[in-house]
Amino acid sequence: MRSLTKKQTQLWDYIIDHIKDHDQFPTFANIQDEFGYASPNSVTQQINSLVQKNYLQKVDWGKYVIHPSKRKQIPGIDPGIPVKGRIAAGGMHQAISENLGHLPVEIHPAKSDHYFALIVDGDSMIDADISDGDYIIIDPREPRDGEIGAILYNGETTLKTIRKKKDRIVLQPENPDYDPIHITPDEWEEVQVFGTLVGKAWKKNGNWGLIFRTG
C-alpha cells in the first residue's frame, strides 16, 4: 500500500470490504456517501487514481473491477467465477437460490465480476453438449433467437434454447425425449431472464478450464 496516499488507501480498503460484504463493486453513490465527497466528480478522481496505479481496472463506462494483478493478493477475494446455484435441464423446478462458492478459473477482467456459473440438473440439453452436472457460464443478458437462456417461468427455472416467433416463444429442449414449451409474447414479458449461456467449465486432471461458445 506504500504506493497509495492515505485517502487512496482508505478508498481501496472500503472497496475491498464492500466487495467482501456485498459480492459487488460499490456504486459511486456508495462511495460518495461513505466519504462525504461533494460530487460524483470527486469520486471519479479518486477512482482514477487507483486505476492509474493498477489497483483497479476500468472495463466499461462507469464500471470498474479489481485489477487482475491485485485479485490474487487479497484474502477473501476469489479470482474465480461465482457459482450461484443449480438450474433444471429437464423438468422445471425451483433453483438458482444457492451460493456454491467459486470456480477457480481465470477469466477476462471485463467479465470477472459479470459472468456467473450454474450447475445443470437434467439431460434435456444433451444435444447442445450440455449434460447433467455440467458447470455452465451465464452472461446476465436476454437471449437472442436461437441462443440458450436460463429463465424463470411460472415460478420454476429451466435451461432451454429460445426460439422467438411472431406469435409465440418456444422454449426448445435439445433432447427428443422432452417436449417444447410454447408461450405467448405477453407471457414472455413476464418471464424472469437470468441470462444467456455463453460457455461452460470443465475439469481435467484436477485443473479447471473454460470453453466459450461462438456464433
TIMIVEX-695941 format. One record per residue (C-alpha): y, z, x. Coordinates in steps of 0.001 Angstrom, whole numbers, plus 500000, padded with zeros to 6 digits. Each point is the difference from the previous one (the first is absolute). Example, Ala and Ser with C-alpha at 12.3 -4.5 7.8 and 13.67 -1.06 7.14 Angstrom:
residues 2
495500507800512300
503440499340501370
//
This chain:
residues 215
500000500000500000
502324500103503031
501168496474499228
501388501116496627
503211501863499313
499888503259498062
500909498252496718
497473497242500618
497274502559500728
500795501846496763
499765496761498035
496776498999501756
498416503381499240
501065499730496355
498506496512499659
496678501114501499
499816503095497764
500853497932496920
497247497467500744
497474502808500538
501004501723496749
500478496960497757
497987497234501701
503036497716499990
503209499325501922
503017501901498625
502581498021498065
503587499666501161
500937502340497137
497506502584501304
501529499854503466
503579500026498724
499311503095497881
498130501787502788
502730499591502604
503084499716497795
501006496603501313
503154498651498362
498532496574499191
496879497837500332
501719498290502931
499728503243501954
496261500036499283
499716496409501186
501740500820503280
497648502894500729
496928498006498987
501081497097502215
500288502367502951
496314500866499568
499151496301499691
501839499214503242
498039502698501802
496641498777498634
499329503023497806
500244497955496804
499464496343499204
501794498009497326
497527497866498062
502051498824497030
503422500404498417
500499503762499778
496353500713500918
498923501789503156
496755501301501470
499096502141502975
499977497832503117
496399499150501018
500549501612503407
500741503346498315
497456500163497158
497052501008502177
502077502640501763
500806501930496816
497437502577498795
499312499538496303
501312496418499856
496929497797499709
500481496414501219
497395498729497572
500034498713496429
499878502644497223
496908499896497775
501351500761496531
496779500117498006
497228497928498491
500106496980497699
497365498578497697
498486496593500626
497623500053497070
500468502087496893
503559501249499672
500690503665500597
502728502342501156
500769499910503709
502742499901502625
500614503691499601
498821501360503329
501336500436503493
497167499004502313
501805500101503329
500743496984502176
498150497082501494
500417500293503782
501176496430500493
503094498450501503
502162497817497777
503254498122500408
502781502618499836
501706498137497159
496973500787497861
498973503378501398
501820501985497309
499482497360497330
496367498975499635
497305502398498846
496201499952499722
497560500527497122
496241500460499982
498110497570497769
497529501324497429
497727497280498604
498881496434500611
502017497869497564
501892498321502877
497132499212502350
500606496234499897
503478500706501368
498368501831502937
500887503417498565
497057502369499805
499357503519498787
501360502477502532
502410497579501670
503457501176501058
502532497497498674
503653499701501041
502579499828497209
503562498686500088
501908501735497138
501286496820498359
498968498129496865
497198497482500580
500727496336499574
497675497662498123
496651499888501763
500559503133502079
497948503174499705
501856502859498385
499454503743499735
501211501000496542
499952502721497363
499179498632496533
499357502089496889
499989503131502125
497337498735502400
500118498257503353
498362496808501138
500015497499502846
499902496409498769
501265496499500727
503090499412497870
500108496666498153
503338499428498297
499883497448497167
502628499069497414
498424501949497153
498121502753501838
499239501807503217
496386500050501157
498644502842502116
497248498014501665
497052501673501757
498444498193502963
496429500687498954
498220498072497184
498430503233498748
503403501167498724
502160498609497195
503705499220500394
502601502048498139
502600498067497986
503385501530499234
503210498622498503
503225499516501984
501502502891498004
497095502233500995
500476498961503635
503563501324499826
498502503434499273
497510499832502871
500713502225502987
499573497957503160
499033501970503095
500159496937502203
498359496906501421
497003499886502312
501038498625503386
497052500932502196
497329502531500773
498960502356502741
496672499913501769
498182502346502339
497718498922502826
498493502171502705
502256502852498953
503201497965500277
502237498915497127
501696496643499641
501905497981497418
499624496501498611
502764498540497870
499717497259497419
502046496818500235
500928497487497367
//
